[in-house]
Amino acid sequence: MERPNRKLRETGKDYALRVLKENIIHLNLAPGSMLSENELAQQLGLSRTPVREALQELSKAKLVEIYPQRGSAVSLIDYRLVEEACFMRHVLECAVVERVCGRIQPEELLTLGSNVSLQERYLRAGAWERLWTLDNDFHHLLFTAACMEQTWQMMTGFTVHFDRVRNMSLTAVRNPQIVADHRAIYEALQKGDASTARTVMSNHLSLYKVDEKALRADYPASYFQQS
């Protein structure tokens, strides 16, 4: 399990929640794997209480299954939740990019442009893991510019199911198109062209649709809920 540094003023629970969620998304904690409160607490340098609280939060989000007297396990991938999360993201993000047009501040546009330039640099370097972070930051910036931070937090709390399979399906073929779409969205916002920004966003999100059959062929059957 990867253990990033704890952020300034980050509570033990929030740190445990962030680390566990990131490791679940990136399959460092594979679907179906058992989780020990004692072991996690030791690895994270925390007491059992914040770890237990984080596992309870992840259970509410259906990322962890808690078995009384037996421990916890990472939830299997449930494609019903993946499809629901994909639908939520499409509806909200298309509306947000339209809302941003005409109200985004110059400094916010500058930050968005810098993000896209960094994506292009890391794409050329083949730094896929860094692209994942910048991709998420790009979309977060749009919600911030739209003054919809709480909506972002709500959406990302659920679309983590979608993020798991998105991470499993990232390819060198798909990444260049993702970055090109971000450039096109940024340029449409520069021009105040809400219609183009929404159209590009809609097409962009369709890139993330994951072929369930292909994914099941590439990963162990034990990772998935039975249909």
N, C-alpha and C positions, 0 to 999 in steps of 0.2 A: 504494500500500500504506500502510495506517495504521500508525503507529509509536508505541504508548504508551510512557510512560517506563519505564525499567528499575527494577525493585524493589530495595530495599535487600538486599544479600547475594545477589542473583540472579546466578548464573553466566552467562557469555556464551552457553553452550549452552542453558541453561534459558530465557534471554531470547529467543533466536532461535526456540526451539521454541514458546514461548507466542505470540510475535508471528505467526509463520508459520501456526500452527494457527488463531488467531483470524481471520486474513485469509482463510484457505481457507474457514472456516465461513461468513463473511459475504460471500463471493464477490468480495472485493477482489483475490484471486488466483483467477481463474476456472478451472473444470475444463478441463484440457488445456493451460493456459498454461505456457510454458517458464520455468524458474527458473535464473538465473545466480548461481553462488556469489559471483563478484566483485561483481556489482551488489547482491546482498542484503547482503553484508558491508559495502559502502560505505554503503548506506541505514541499516543498523543500527549503524554505528560499531563494527564488530567485525572481527577477522581472519577469514580464510576457514575456519580450523579449527573454531570453534564452529558456524559456519553449516553446514559439511559434516556435522558430528556431528548437528545438528538434522535435517537432511534425511534422514540415515540412520535416525533414530528415526521420522520421519514415513513413511519407506518401509516400516518394519516394521509400522506401523499401516495400511498400504495407502492412505495419503493422498497419497503422492508416488511417482512412478515414476522410478527412476534408470537412465539409459541410459549405459553405459560409453562414454567418449570423446565423448559427445554432450551430456551435461548431464542435467538433471532436469525433470520436468513435474508439475503438479498432476494427481492421478488423476481419471479420469472417475467420475461417480456410478454406483455399482454397487448396484442395488436388492436383490440378494441380501444384501449386507452391511447395507443399511439395515434390512431385515426382521429379520435376526439381531440387530442392535443393539436394535431395538424390543422384541423378545422378551426379551432380557436385562434391559432396563430395567424391563419390566413385572413380571417375576418378582422381581427384587431389590427394587424400590421398594415393592411391595405387602407383602413380608415385612418390610422395614425399618420402615414406618409402623406395622405391628402391634407390632413389637418395641419401638418408642419409647414406645408407650402404657404408662403406669404407671411408666416409668423416666426420662422427661424431667425435667430439673431446672427449678425455677422461673425461674432466670435464662435458661435456654435457651428456655423457653416465651415469656418476655418478648421475647427477641431475635426469635423466630419471629413473634410478633404485630406487632412493629415493622416487620418485613420486609413483612408483608401490608398494613399501613397505608400504607407507602411505595408498594407496588404500586398500591393504590387511588388514591393521589394522582397518580402518574404516568399511570395509565390515564385519569383525568379530563383530564390535560394533553396526552394523545396522544403521550407520550414513549415510543414503541415500543422504541427501542434500550435505554433504561434498564430497561424491563420485562424484556427478555431477560436482563440481568444479574441482576436481582432474582429472576426465575424460577429461574435456576440456583442462586442463593444459597439460596433456600428449600429446594430439594431437598438441597443440600449440608448445610444445617443439620440436616436429619432424620438423615442418615447420621452426622454428628458426634454427635448426641444418642444415637444407637444404639451409639456406640463402634465404628463400622465405617468409619473413615477410609480404610483400605487398600482396602476393597471399593469405596468411592466412586472412588478413584484408578484402580482396575482398570476399573470400569465406564465412567468418562468417557474413559478412554484408547481404548476401542473404540466407544462410542456417538457419537463425533464424526461418524461416517458418517450417523447418524440426525440429528444436530444440523444438518448441512448442509442437508438437505431440510426440516427443521423451520423453519430460518431462511427458506428460500425460500417457505414456505407460510404464514407468519404473516400474519394479516389483522386488520383492525379488528373484524370480526365475531367472530373466535375469541378475541381477547384478553380481553374482558370475562368470558367463561366460565372461562378459565384462572384469572383472579384470583378469581372467585367460588368456584371449587373450592379454591383455596389457603385462603381464609377458612373454608370448611366443614371442611377437614382440620384447621386450627388449632383451631377450636371443638370438634371431636371429641376432639382431644388434650387440650384443657382439661378435658373431661368424663371423660377416661379411657375413651372409647368406641372400643375397638380395631376392632370390627366395622364401624362406620360409617366410621372413618378408612380402613380397607382398601377398602371399597366405593367411597368417593368417589375414592380414589387410582386404583383400577382404571378407573373411568369417566373420570377426568381424563386418564390416559395414553392412552385411546382417542381423545381430541381431537387428539393429535399424529399420528395415522395420516394419512399423506399419500396423496392420490389421484395415483397415478403418471401416469395419462393426462392429468389436468389440469396437472400440473407439466411434463410433456413439451410440452404445448401452449403453456405460458407462457414457456418458456426454450428456447434454441437446442438443436437435436438433438445438436450436437457436445459438449454437457455430459455426455451419458449414454453408459454402456456399452450396446452393442447387446444386446437380450434374447436 
